[in-house]
Amino acid sequence: MEFAEYVARQRPALMRFATVLTCRTWLAEDLVSDVLGRAFEHWERISGMAEPHAYVRRMVVNEYLSWRRRLTRISSRADVEPRVISDGADERAERDAMIRRLAGLPRKQRAAVVLRYYAGLSDREIAAQLGCREPTVRSQIHRALNALRIDLTAGVADFQETS
């Protein structure tokens, strides 16, 4: 497969994946652009792999896990509050709320949850993507889900107090 064809097919999926992973659209765009630039340099080798998309997705995860180090070397950007679009679409509001909750998780926990529930990977595949053991993956996901549950129950309690 030609690189241009790969990008045309997979860039939207990589952007969605990176957006959920980073919780910031601008960072996802930077992440995917950087990864695709590096993938282009090695495309002959990558395209010969059994699953080139899995490899490029792994590159996105690795880039995400190390973005803070790189971010300190480039010019700072203003942290813009996410815009809430009140168009009545419950799905969009739920997605935005979940992305805000995911943003509160530590990076490795967030990566494990996104790989499990967004990308649909098994513990073994997630361990390979993150470079850790399967029990660590299960532990990271368990802790993340507990944190998300606490966040959700706190939100319900806050809502009941104001009603």
Chimera marker file (.cmm) of the C-alpha trace (Angstrom):
<marker_set name="trace">
<marker id="1" x="0.000" y="0.000" z="0.000" r="1" g="1" b="0" radius="0.5"/>
<marker id="2" x="1.275" y="3.454" z="-0.881" r="1" g="1" b="0" radius="0.5"/>
<marker id="3" x="1.820" y="5.906" z="1.962" r="1" g="1" b="0" radius="0.5"/>
<marker id="4" x="-0.623" y="8.465" z="0.501" r="1" g="1" b="0" radius="0.5"/>
<marker id="5" x="-3.312" y="5.773" z="0.305" r="1" g="1" b="0" radius="0.5"/>
<marker id="6" x="-2.625" y="4.725" z="3.910" r="1" g="1" b="0" radius="0.5"/>
<marker id="7" x="-2.917" y="8.328" z="5.130" r="1" g="1" b="0" radius="0.5"/>
<marker id="8" x="-6.139" y="8.899" z="3.184" r="1" g="1" b="0" radius="0.5"/>
<marker id="9" x="-7.676" y="5.768" z="4.730" r="1" g="1" b="0" radius="0.5"/>
<marker id="10" x="-6.320" y="5.796" z="8.266" r="1" g="1" b="0" radius="0.5"/>
<marker id="11" x="-5.707" y="9.449" z="9.211" r="1" g="1" b="0" radius="0.5"/>
<marker id="12" x="-9.306" y="10.045" z="10.371" r="1" g="1" b="0" radius="0.5"/>
<marker id="13" x="-9.152" y="6.946" z="12.613" r="1" g="1" b="0" radius="0.5"/>
<marker id="14" x="-5.740" y="7.990" z="13.949" r="1" g="1" b="0" radius="0.5"/>
<marker id="15" x="-7.090" y="11.495" z="14.658" r="1" g="1" b="0" radius="0.5"/>
<marker id="16" x="-10.094" y="10.130" z="16.567" r="1" g="1" b="0" radius="0.5"/>
<marker id="17" x="-7.821" y="7.783" z="18.522" r="1" g="1" b="0" radius="0.5"/>
<marker id="18" x="-5.334" y="10.558" z="19.337" r="1" g="1" b="0" radius="0.5"/>
<marker id="19" x="-8.104" y="12.991" z="20.311" r="1" g="1" b="0" radius="0.5"/>
<marker id="20" x="-9.552" y="10.532" z="22.803" r="1" g="1" b="0" radius="0.5"/>
<marker id="21" x="-6.055" y="9.778" z="24.070" r="1" g="1" b="0" radius="0.5"/>
<marker id="22" x="-4.933" y="13.400" z="24.541" r="1" g="1" b="0" radius="0.5"/>
<marker id="23" x="-8.313" y="15.071" z="25.208" r="1" g="1" b="0" radius="0.5"/>
<marker id="24" x="-7.071" y="18.018" z="23.134" r="1" g="1" b="0" radius="0.5"/>
<marker id="25" x="-7.722" y="18.392" z="19.425" r="1" g="1" b="0" radius="0.5"/>
<marker id="26" x="-4.675" y="20.575" z="18.757" r="1" g="1" b="0" radius="0.5"/>
<marker id="27" x="-2.384" y="18.107" z="20.501" r="1" g="1" b="0" radius="0.5"/>
<marker id="28" x="-3.927" y="15.177" z="18.623" r="1" g="1" b="0" radius="0.5"/>
<marker id="29" x="-3.277" y="16.976" z="15.330" r="1" g="1" b="0" radius="0.5"/>
<marker id="30" x="0.348" y="17.598" z="16.300" r="1" g="1" b="0" radius="0.5"/>
<marker id="31" x="0.768" y="14.021" z="17.501" r="1" g="1" b="0" radius="0.5"/>
<marker id="32" x="-0.654" y="12.427" z="14.359" r="1" g="1" b="0" radius="0.5"/>
<marker id="33" x="1.282" y="14.781" z="12.075" r="1" g="1" b="0" radius="0.5"/>
<marker id="34" x="4.564" y="14.024" z="13.835" r="1" g="1" b="0" radius="0.5"/>
<marker id="35" x="3.916" y="10.277" z="13.779" r="1" g="1" b="0" radius="0.5"/>
<marker id="36" x="2.910" y="10.249" z="10.108" r="1" g="1" b="0" radius="0.5"/>
<marker id="37" x="6.029" y="12.260" z="9.276" r="1" g="1" b="0" radius="0.5"/>
<marker id="38" x="8.216" y="9.665" z="10.976" r="1" g="1" b="0" radius="0.5"/>
<marker id="39" x="6.212" y="6.802" z="9.457" r="1" g="1" b="0" radius="0.5"/>
<marker id="40" x="6.752" y="8.266" z="5.981" r="1" g="1" b="0" radius="0.5"/>
<marker id="41" x="10.517" y="8.150" z="6.505" r="1" g="1" b="0" radius="0.5"/>
<marker id="42" x="10.313" y="4.405" z="7.260" r="1" g="1" b="0" radius="0.5"/>
<marker id="43" x="7.250" y="3.488" z="5.186" r="1" g="1" b="0" radius="0.5"/>
<marker id="44" x="9.030" y="0.847" z="3.122" r="1" g="1" b="0" radius="0.5"/>
<marker id="45" x="9.734" y="-1.155" z="6.291" r="1" g="1" b="0" radius="0.5"/>
<marker id="46" x="6.396" y="-0.380" z="7.997" r="1" g="1" b="0" radius="0.5"/>
<marker id="47" x="4.260" y="-1.240" z="4.964" r="1" g="1" b="0" radius="0.5"/>
<marker id="48" x="5.895" y="-4.660" z="4.803" r="1" g="1" b="0" radius="0.5"/>
<marker id="49" x="4.678" y="-5.542" z="8.301" r="1" g="1" b="0" radius="0.5"/>
<marker id="50" x="1.704" y="-7.813" z="8.912" r="1" g="1" b="0" radius="0.5"/>
<marker id="51" x="-0.270" y="-4.969" z="10.529" r="1" g="1" b="0" radius="0.5"/>
<marker id="52" x="1.124" y="-1.564" z="9.625" r="1" g="1" b="0" radius="0.5"/>
<marker id="53" x="-1.842" y="0.269" z="11.213" r="1" g="1" b="0" radius="0.5"/>
<marker id="54" x="-1.192" y="-1.411" z="14.582" r="1" g="1" b="0" radius="0.5"/>
<marker id="55" x="2.436" y="-0.306" z="14.335" r="1" g="1" b="0" radius="0.5"/>
<marker id="56" x="1.495" y="3.300" z="13.521" r="1" g="1" b="0" radius="0.5"/>
<marker id="57" x="-1.087" y="3.303" z="16.343" r="1" g="1" b="0" radius="0.5"/>
<marker id="58" x="1.696" y="2.125" z="18.672" r="1" g="1" b="0" radius="0.5"/>
<marker id="59" x="3.787" y="5.048" z="17.432" r="1" g="1" b="0" radius="0.5"/>
<marker id="60" x="0.901" y="7.382" z="18.389" r="1" g="1" b="0" radius="0.5"/>
<marker id="61" x="0.723" y="5.865" z="21.888" r="1" g="1" b="0" radius="0.5"/>
<marker id="62" x="4.491" y="6.156" z="22.362" r="1" g="1" b="0" radius="0.5"/>
<marker id="63" x="4.445" y="9.737" z="21.132" r="1" g="1" b="0" radius="0.5"/>
<marker id="64" x="1.573" y="10.547" z="23.490" r="1" g="1" b="0" radius="0.5"/>
<marker id="65" x="3.323" y="9.022" z="26.490" r="1" g="1" b="0" radius="0.5"/>
<marker id="66" x="6.386" y="11.189" z="25.833" r="1" g="1" b="0" radius="0.5"/>
<marker id="67" x="4.661" y="14.396" z="24.633" r="1" g="1" b="0" radius="0.5"/>
<marker id="68" x="5.194" y="16.272" z="27.889" r="1" g="1" b="0" radius="0.5"/>
<marker id="69" x="8.950" y="16.143" z="27.494" r="1" g="1" b="0" radius="0.5"/>
<marker id="70" x="8.720" y="17.483" z="23.963" r="1" g="1" b="0" radius="0.5"/>
<marker id="71" x="6.091" y="20.056" z="24.898" r="1" g="1" b="0" radius="0.5"/>
<marker id="72" x="8.514" y="21.758" z="27.279" r="1" g="1" b="0" radius="0.5"/>
<marker id="73" x="10.941" y="22.323" z="24.394" r="1" g="1" b="0" radius="0.5"/>
<marker id="74" x="8.461" y="24.073" z="22.107" r="1" g="1" b="0" radius="0.5"/>
<marker id="75" x="6.617" y="27.329" z="22.565" r="1" g="1" b="0" radius="0.5"/>
<marker id="76" x="3.867" y="27.191" z="25.118" r="1" g="1" b="0" radius="0.5"/>
<marker id="77" x="0.249" y="27.311" z="24.054" r="1" g="1" b="0" radius="0.5"/>
<marker id="78" x="-2.668" y="28.747" z="25.925" r="1" g="1" b="0" radius="0.5"/>
<marker id="79" x="-4.807" y="26.128" z="27.605" r="1" g="1" b="0" radius="0.5"/>
<marker id="80" x="-8.172" y="26.800" z="26.023" r="1" g="1" b="0" radius="0.5"/>
<marker id="81" x="-11.272" y="25.579" z="27.793" r="1" g="1" b="0" radius="0.5"/>
<marker id="82" x="-13.237" y="23.129" z="25.650" r="1" g="1" b="0" radius="0.5"/>
<marker id="83" x="-16.232" y="24.756" z="24.029" r="1" g="1" b="0" radius="0.5"/>
<marker id="84" x="-19.553" y="23.281" z="25.008" r="1" g="1" b="0" radius="0.5"/>
<marker id="85" x="-21.819" y="23.076" z="22.015" r="1" g="1" b="0" radius="0.5"/>
<marker id="86" x="-25.414" y="23.247" z="23.117" r="1" g="1" b="0" radius="0.5"/>
<marker id="87" x="-27.010" y="21.890" z="19.977" r="1" g="1" b="0" radius="0.5"/>
<marker id="88" x="-29.196" y="19.461" z="21.912" r="1" g="1" b="0" radius="0.5"/>
<marker id="89" x="-27.197" y="16.413" z="20.891" r="1" g="1" b="0" radius="0.5"/>
<marker id="90" x="-27.008" y="14.232" z="23.986" r="1" g="1" b="0" radius="0.5"/>
<marker id="91" x="-24.394" y="11.983" z="22.374" r="1" g="1" b="0" radius="0.5"/>
<marker id="92" x="-22.008" y="14.881" z="21.865" r="1" g="1" b="0" radius="0.5"/>
<marker id="93" x="-22.502" y="16.114" z="25.421" r="1" g="1" b="0" radius="0.5"/>
<marker id="94" x="-21.893" y="12.633" z="26.831" r="1" g="1" b="0" radius="0.5"/>
<marker id="95" x="-18.768" y="12.239" z="24.716" r="1" g="1" b="0" radius="0.5"/>
<marker id="96" x="-17.431" y="15.620" z="25.815" r="1" g="1" b="0" radius="0.5"/>
<marker id="97" x="-18.146" y="14.779" z="29.456" r="1" g="1" b="0" radius="0.5"/>
<marker id="98" x="-16.342" y="11.447" z="29.112" r="1" g="1" b="0" radius="0.5"/>
<marker id="99" x="-13.344" y="13.107" z="27.470" r="1" g="1" b="0" radius="0.5"/>
<marker id="100" x="-13.173" y="15.565" z="30.400" r="1" g="1" b="0" radius="0.5"/>
<marker id="101" x="-13.286" y="12.624" z="32.836" r="1" g="1" b="0" radius="0.5"/>
<marker id="102" x="-10.586" y="10.790" z="30.875" r="1" g="1" b="0" radius="0.5"/>
<marker id="103" x="-8.435" y="13.924" z="30.963" r="1" g="1" b="0" radius="0.5"/>
<marker id="104" x="-8.296" y="13.598" z="34.754" r="1" g="1" b="0" radius="0.5"/>
<marker id="105" x="-6.656" y="10.168" z="34.580" r="1" g="1" b="0" radius="0.5"/>
<marker id="106" x="-2.873" y="9.646" z="34.624" r="1" g="1" b="0" radius="0.5"/>
<marker id="107" x="-1.441" y="9.163" z="31.117" r="1" g="1" b="0" radius="0.5"/>
<marker id="108" x="-0.772" y="5.406" z="31.336" r="1" g="1" b="0" radius="0.5"/>
<marker id="109" x="-4.207" y="4.677" z="32.814" r="1" g="1" b="0" radius="0.5"/>
<marker id="110" x="-5.840" y="6.780" z="30.114" r="1" g="1" b="0" radius="0.5"/>
<marker id="111" x="-3.844" y="5.011" z="27.409" r="1" g="1" b="0" radius="0.5"/>
<marker id="112" x="-4.829" y="1.590" z="28.770" r="1" g="1" b="0" radius="0.5"/>
<marker id="113" x="-8.531" y="2.512" z="28.941" r="1" g="1" b="0" radius="0.5"/>
<marker id="114" x="-8.523" y="4.012" z="25.440" r="1" g="1" b="0" radius="0.5"/>
<marker id="115" x="-6.740" y="0.978" z="23.986" r="1" g="1" b="0" radius="0.5"/>
<marker id="116" x="-9.223" y="-1.370" z="25.696" r="1" g="1" b="0" radius="0.5"/>
<marker id="117" x="-12.538" y="0.387" z="25.154" r="1" g="1" b="0" radius="0.5"/>
<marker id="118" x="-11.877" y="2.580" z="22.125" r="1" g="1" b="0" radius="0.5"/>
<marker id="119" x="-9.488" y="0.424" z="20.106" r="1" g="1" b="0" radius="0.5"/>
<marker id="120" x="-10.901" y="-2.878" z="21.433" r="1" g="1" b="0" radius="0.5"/>
<marker id="121" x="-7.539" y="-4.473" z="22.191" r="1" g="1" b="0" radius="0.5"/>
<marker id="122" x="-6.969" y="-7.429" z="24.533" r="1" g="1" b="0" radius="0.5"/>
<marker id="123" x="-4.765" y="-7.289" z="27.646" r="1" g="1" b="0" radius="0.5"/>
<marker id="124" x="-1.944" y="-8.963" z="25.709" r="1" g="1" b="0" radius="0.5"/>
<marker id="125" x="-2.181" y="-6.454" z="22.855" r="1" g="1" b="0" radius="0.5"/>
<marker id="126" x="-2.353" y="-3.493" z="25.239" r="1" g="1" b="0" radius="0.5"/>
<marker id="127" x="0.679" y="-4.803" z="27.145" r="1" g="1" b="0" radius="0.5"/>
<marker id="128" x="2.588" y="-4.997" z="23.865" r="1" g="1" b="0" radius="0.5"/>
<marker id="129" x="1.508" y="-1.452" z="22.905" r="1" g="1" b="0" radius="0.5"/>
<marker id="130" x="2.467" y="0.021" z="26.289" r="1" g="1" b="0" radius="0.5"/>
<marker id="131" x="5.577" y="-2.080" z="26.826" r="1" g="1" b="0" radius="0.5"/>
<marker id="132" x="4.447" y="-3.635" z="30.121" r="1" g="1" b="0" radius="0.5"/>
<marker id="133" x="3.056" y="-6.916" z="31.474" r="1" g="1" b="0" radius="0.5"/>
<marker id="134" x="-0.588" y="-8.038" z="31.307" r="1" g="1" b="0" radius="0.5"/>
<marker id="135" x="-1.173" y="-7.782" z="35.097" r="1" g="1" b="0" radius="0.5"/>
<marker id="136" x="0.002" y="-4.165" z="34.906" r="1" g="1" b="0" radius="0.5"/>
<marker id="137" x="-2.540" y="-3.500" z="32.165" r="1" g="1" b="0" radius="0.5"/>
<marker id="138" x="-5.345" y="-5.007" z="34.254" r="1" g="1" b="0" radius="0.5"/>
<marker id="139" x="-4.219" y="-2.979" z="37.268" r="1" g="1" b="0" radius="0.5"/>
<marker id="140" x="-4.084" y="0.280" z="35.268" r="1" g="1" b="0" radius="0.5"/>
<marker id="141" x="-7.560" y="-0.304" z="33.828" r="1" g="1" b="0" radius="0.5"/>
<marker id="142" x="-8.976" y="-1.272" z="37.225" r="1" g="1" b="0" radius="0.5"/>
<marker id="143" x="-7.600" y="1.887" z="38.858" r="1" g="1" b="0" radius="0.5"/>
<marker id="144" x="-8.815" y="4.052" z="35.984" r="1" g="1" b="0" radius="0.5"/>
<marker id="145" x="-12.329" y="2.618" z="36.096" r="1" g="1" b="0" radius="0.5"/>
<marker id="146" x="-12.456" y="3.111" z="39.877" r="1" g="1" b="0" radius="0.5"/>
<marker id="147" x="-11.403" y="6.728" z="39.441" r="1" g="1" b="0" radius="0.5"/>
<marker id="148" x="-14.038" y="7.223" z="36.735" r="1" g="1" b="0" radius="0.5"/>
<marker id="149" x="-16.699" y="5.651" z="38.977" r="1" g="1" b="0" radius="0.5"/>
<marker id="150" x="-15.779" y="7.991" z="41.838" r="1" g="1" b="0" radius="0.5"/>
<marker id="151" x="-15.931" y="10.941" z="39.439" r="1" g="1" b="0" radius="0.5"/>
<marker id="152" x="-19.368" y="9.850" z="38.205" r="1" g="1" b="0" radius="0.5"/>
<marker id="153" x="-20.774" y="9.305" z="41.703" r="1" g="1" b="0" radius="0.5"/>
<marker id="154" x="-19.401" y="12.670" z="42.842" r="1" g="1" b="0" radius="0.5"/>
<marker id="155" x="-21.164" y="14.293" z="39.885" r="1" g="1" b="0" radius="0.5"/>
<marker id="156" x="-24.461" y="12.612" z="40.853" r="1" g="1" b="0" radius="0.5"/>
<marker id="157" x="-24.077" y="13.710" z="44.489" r="1" g="1" b="0" radius="0.5"/>
<marker id="158" x="-23.369" y="17.297" z="43.401" r="1" g="1" b="0" radius="0.5"/>
<marker id="159" x="-26.431" y="17.231" z="41.158" r="1" g="1" b="0" radius="0.5"/>
<marker id="160" x="-28.697" y="15.899" z="43.932" r="1" g="1" b="0" radius="0.5"/>
<marker id="161" x="-27.492" y="18.588" z="46.376" r="1" g="1" b="0" radius="0.5"/>
<marker id="162" x="-28.330" y="21.397" z="43.931" r="1" g="1" b="0" radius="0.5"/>
<marker id="163" x="-31.776" y="20.007" z="43.073" r="1" g="1" b="0" radius="0.5"/>
<link id1="1" id2="2" r="1" g="1" b="0" radius="0.2"/>
<link id1="2" id2="3" r="1" g="1" b="0" radius="0.2"/>
<link id1="3" id2="4" r="1" g="1" b="0" radius="0.2"/>
<link id1="4" id2="5" r="1" g="1" b="0" radius="0.2"/>
<link id1="5" id2="6" r="1" g="1" b="0" radius="0.2"/>
<link id1="6" id2="7" r="1" g="1" b="0" radius="0.2"/>
<link id1="7" id2="8" r="1" g="1" b="0" radius="0.2"/>
<link id1="8" id2="9" r="1" g="1" b="0" radius="0.2"/>
<link id1="9" id2="10" r="1" g="1" b="0" radius="0.2"/>
<link id1="10" id2="11" r="1" g="1" b="0" radius="0.2"/>
<link id1="11" id2="12" r="1" g="1" b="0" radius="0.2"/>
<link id1="12" id2="13" r="1" g="1" b="0" radius="0.2"/>
<link id1="13" id2="14" r="1" g="1" b="0" radius="0.2"/>
<link id1="14" id2="15" r="1" g="1" b="0" radius="0.2"/>
<link id1="15" id2="16" r="1" g="1" b="0" radius="0.2"/>
<link id1="16" id2="17" r="1" g="1" b="0" radius="0.2"/>
<link id1="17" id2="18" r="1" g="1" b="0" radius="0.2"/>
<link id1="18" id2="19" r="1" g="1" b="0" radius="0.2"/>
<link id1="19" id2="20" r="1" g="1" b="0" radius="0.2"/>
<link id1="20" id2="21" r="1" g="1" b="0" radius="0.2"/>
<link id1="21" id2="22" r="1" g="1" b="0" radius="0.2"/>
<link id1="22" id2="23" r="1" g="1" b="0" radius="0.2"/>
<link id1="23" id2="24" r="1" g="1" b="0" radius="0.2"/>
<link id1="24" id2="25" r="1" g="1" b="0" radius="0.2"/>
<link id1="25" id2="26" r="1" g="1" b="0" radius="0.2"/>
<link id1="26" id2="27" r="1" g="1" b="0" radius="0.2"/>
<link id1="27" id2="28" r="1" g="1" b="0" radius="0.2"/>
<link id1="28" id2="29" r="1" g="1" b="0" radius="0.2"/>
<link id1="29" id2="30" r="1" g="1" b="0" radius="0.2"/>
<link id1="30" id2="31" r="1" g="1" b="0" radius="0.2"/>
<link id1="31" id2="32" r="1" g="1" b="0" radius="0.2"/>
<link id1="32" id2="33" r="1" g="1" b="0" radius="0.2"/>
<link id1="33" id2="34" r="1" g="1" b="0" radius="0.2"/>
<link id1="34" id2="35" r="1" g="1" b="0" radius="0.2"/>
<link id1="35" id2="36" r="1" g="1" b="0" radius="0.2"/>
<link id1="36" id2="37" r="1" g="1" b="0" radius="0.2"/>
<link id1="37" id2="38" r="1" g="1" b="0" radius="0.2"/>
<link id1="38" id2="39" r="1" g="1" b="0" radius="0.2"/>
<link id1="39" id2="40" r="1" g="1" b="0" radius="0.2"/>
<link id1="40" id2="41" r="1" g="1" b="0" radius="0.2"/>
<link id1="41" id2="42" r="1" g="1" b="0" radius="0.2"/>
<link id1="42" id2="43" r="1" g="1" b="0" radius="0.2"/>
<link id1="43" id2="44" r="1" g="1" b="0" radius="0.2"/>
<link id1="44" id2="45" r="1" g="1" b="0" radius="0.2"/>
<link id1="45" id2="46" r="1" g="1" b="0" radius="0.2"/>
<link id1="46" id2="47" r="1" g="1" b="0" radius="0.2"/>
<link id1="47" id2="48" r="1" g="1" b="0" radius="0.2"/>
<link id1="48" id2="49" r="1" g="1" b="0" radius="0.2"/>
<link id1="49" id2="50" r="1" g="1" b="0" radius="0.2"/>
<link id1="50" id2="51" r="1" g="1" b="0" radius="0.2"/>
<link id1="51" id2="52" r="1" g="1" b="0" radius="0.2"/>
<link id1="52" id2="53" r="1" g="1" b="0" radius="0.2"/>
<link id1="53" id2="54" r="1" g="1" b="0" radius="0.2"/>
<link id1="54" id2="55" r="1" g="1" b="0" radius="0.2"/>
<link id1="55" id2="56" r="1" g="1" b="0" radius="0.2"/>
<link id1="56" id2="57" r="1" g="1" b="0" radius="0.2"/>
<link id1="57" id2="58" r="1" g="1" b="0" radius="0.2"/>
<link id1="58" id2="59" r="1" g="1" b="0" radius="0.2"/>
<link id1="59" id2="60" r="1" g="1" b="0" radius="0.2"/>
<link id1="60" id2="61" r="1" g="1" b="0" radius="0.2"/>
<link id1="61" id2="62" r="1" g="1" b="0" radius="0.2"/>
<link id1="62" id2="63" r="1" g="1" b="0" radius="0.2"/>
<link id1="63" id2="64" r="1" g="1" b="0" radius="0.2"/>
<link id1="64" id2="65" r="1" g="1" b="0" radius="0.2"/>
<link id1="65" id2="66" r="1" g="1" b="0" radius="0.2"/>
<link id1="66" id2="67" r="1" g="1" b="0" radius="0.2"/>
<link id1="67" id2="68" r="1" g="1" b="0" radius="0.2"/>
<link id1="68" id2="69" r="1" g="1" b="0" radius="0.2"/>
<link id1="69" id2="70" r="1" g="1" b="0" radius="0.2"/>
<link id1="70" id2="71" r="1" g="1" b="0" radius="0.2"/>
<link id1="71" id2="72" r="1" g="1" b="0" radius="0.2"/>
<link id1="72" id2="73" r="1" g="1" b="0" radius="0.2"/>
<link id1="73" id2="74" r="1" g="1" b="0" radius="0.2"/>
<link id1="74" id2="75" r="1" g="1" b="0" radius="0.2"/>
<link id1="75" id2="76" r="1" g="1" b="0" radius="0.2"/>
<link id1="76" id2="77" r="1" g="1" b="0" radius="0.2"/>
<link id1="77" id2="78" r="1" g="1" b="0" radius="0.2"/>
<link id1="78" id2="79" r="1" g="1" b="0" radius="0.2"/>
<link id1="79" id2="80" r="1" g="1" b="0" radius="0.2"/>
<link id1="80" id2="81" r="1" g="1" b="0" radius="0.2"/>
<link id1="81" id2="82" r="1" g="1" b="0" radius="0.2"/>
<link id1="82" id2="83" r="1" g="1" b="0" radius="0.2"/>
<link id1="83" id2="84" r="1" g="1" b="0" radius="0.2"/>
<link id1="84" id2="85" r="1" g="1" b="0" radius="0.2"/>
<link id1="85" id2="86" r="1" g="1" b="0" radius="0.2"/>
<link id1="86" id2="87" r="1" g="1" b="0" radius="0.2"/>
<link id1="87" id2="88" r="1" g="1" b="0" radius="0.2"/>
<link id1="88" id2="89" r="1" g="1" b="0" radius="0.2"/>
<link id1="89" id2="90" r="1" g="1" b="0" radius="0.2"/>
<link id1="90" id2="91" r="1" g="1" b="0" radius="0.2"/>
<link id1="91" id2="92" r="1" g="1" b="0" radius="0.2"/>
<link id1="92" id2="93" r="1" g="1" b="0" radius="0.2"/>
<link id1="93" id2="94" r="1" g="1" b="0" radius="0.2"/>
<link id1="94" id2="95" r="1" g="1" b="0" radius="0.2"/>
<link id1="95" id2="96" r="1" g="1" b="0" radius="0.2"/>
<link id1="96" id2="97" r="1" g="1" b="0" radius="0.2"/>
<link id1="97" id2="98" r="1" g="1" b="0" radius="0.2"/>
<link id1="98" id2="99" r="1" g="1" b="0" radius="0.2"/>
<link id1="99" id2="100" r="1" g="1" b="0" radius="0.2"/>
<link id1="100" id2="101" r="1" g="1" b="0" radius="0.2"/>
<link id1="101" id2="102" r="1" g="1" b="0" radius="0.2"/>
<link id1="102" id2="103" r="1" g="1" b="0" radius="0.2"/>
<link id1="103" id2="104" r="1" g="1" b="0" radius="0.2"/>
<link id1="104" id2="105" r="1" g="1" b="0" radius="0.2"/>
<link id1="105" id2="106" r="1" g="1" b="0" radius="0.2"/>
<link id1="106" id2="107" r="1" g="1" b="0" radius="0.2"/>
<link id1="107" id2="108" r="1" g="1" b="0" radius="0.2"/>
<link id1="108" id2="109" r="1" g="1" b="0" radius="0.2"/>
<link id1="109" id2="110" r="1" g="1" b="0" radius="0.2"/>
<link id1="110" id2="111" r="1" g="1" b="0" radius="0.2"/>
<link id1="111" id2="112" r="1" g="1" b="0" radius="0.2"/>
<link id1="112" id2="113" r="1" g="1" b="0" radius="0.2"/>
<link id1="113" id2="114" r="1" g="1" b="0" radius="0.2"/>
<link id1="114" id2="115" r="1" g="1" b="0" radius="0.2"/>
<link id1="115" id2="116" r="1" g="1" b="0" radius="0.2"/>
<link id1="116" id2="117" r="1" g="1" b="0" radius="0.2"/>
<link id1="117" id2="118" r="1" g="1" b="0" radius="0.2"/>
<link id1="118" id2="119" r="1" g="1" b="0" radius="0.2"/>
<link id1="119" id2="120" r="1" g="1" b="0" radius="0.2"/>
<link id1="120" id2="121" r="1" g="1" b="0" radius="0.2"/>
<link id1="121" id2="122" r="1" g="1" b="0" radius="0.2"/>
<link id1="122" id2="123" r="1" g="1" b="0" radius="0.2"/>
<link id1="123" id2="124" r="1" g="1" b="0" radius="0.2"/>
<link id1="124" id2="125" r="1" g="1" b="0" radius="0.2"/>
<link id1="125" id2="126" r="1" g="1" b="0" radius="0.2"/>
<link id1="126" id2="127" r="1" g="1" b="0" radius="0.2"/>
<link id1="127" id2="128" r="1" g="1" b="0" radius="0.2"/>
<link id1="128" id2="129" r="1" g="1" b="0" radius="0.2"/>
<link id1="129" id2="130" r="1" g="1" b="0" radius="0.2"/>
<link id1="130" id2="131" r="1" g="1" b="0" radius="0.2"/>
<link id1="131" id2="132" r="1" g="1" b="0" radius="0.2"/>
<link id1="132" id2="133" r="1" g="1" b="0" radius="0.2"/>
<link id1="133" id2="134" r="1" g="1" b="0" radius="0.2"/>
<link id1="134" id2="135" r="1" g="1" b="0" radius="0.2"/>
<link id1="135" id2="136" r="1" g="1" b="0" radius="0.2"/>
<link id1="136" id2="137" r="1" g="1" b="0" radius="0.2"/>
<link id1="137" id2="138" r="1" g="1" b="0" radius="0.2"/>
<link id1="138" id2="139" r="1" g="1" b="0" radius="0.2"/>
<link id1="139" id2="140" r="1" g="1" b="0" radius="0.2"/>
<link id1="140" id2="141" r="1" g="1" b="0" radius="0.2"/>
<link id1="141" id2="142" r="1" g="1" b="0" radius="0.2"/>
<link id1="142" id2="143" r="1" g="1" b="0" radius="0.2"/>
<link id1="143" id2="144" r="1" g="1" b="0" radius="0.2"/>
<link id1="144" id2="145" r="1" g="1" b="0" radius="0.2"/>
<link id1="145" id2="146" r="1" g="1" b="0" radius="0.2"/>
<link id1="146" id2="147" r="1" g="1" b="0" radius="0.2"/>
<link id1="147" id2="148" r="1" g="1" b="0" radius="0.2"/>
<link id1="148" id2="149" r="1" g="1" b="0" radius="0.2"/>
<link id1="149" id2="150" r="1" g="1" b="0" radius="0.2"/>
<link id1="150" id2="151" r="1" g="1" b="0" radius="0.2"/>
<link id1="151" id2="152" r="1" g="1" b="0" radius="0.2"/>
<link id1="152" id2="153" r="1" g="1" b="0" radius="0.2"/>
<link id1="153" id2="154" r="1" g="1" b="0" radius="0.2"/>
<link id1="154" id2="155" r="1" g="1" b="0" radius="0.2"/>
<link id1="155" id2="156" r="1" g="1" b="0" radius="0.2"/>
<link id1="156" id2="157" r="1" g="1" b="0" radius="0.2"/>
<link id1="157" id2="158" r="1" g="1" b="0" radius="0.2"/>
<link id1="158" id2="159" r="1" g="1" b="0" radius="0.2"/>
<link id1="159" id2="160" r="1" g="1" b="0" radius="0.2"/>
<link id1="160" id2="161" r="1" g="1" b="0" radius="0.2"/>
<link id1="161" id2="162" r="1" g="1" b="0" radius="0.2"/>
<link id1="162" id2="163" r="1" g="1" b="0" radius="0.2"/>
</marker_set>
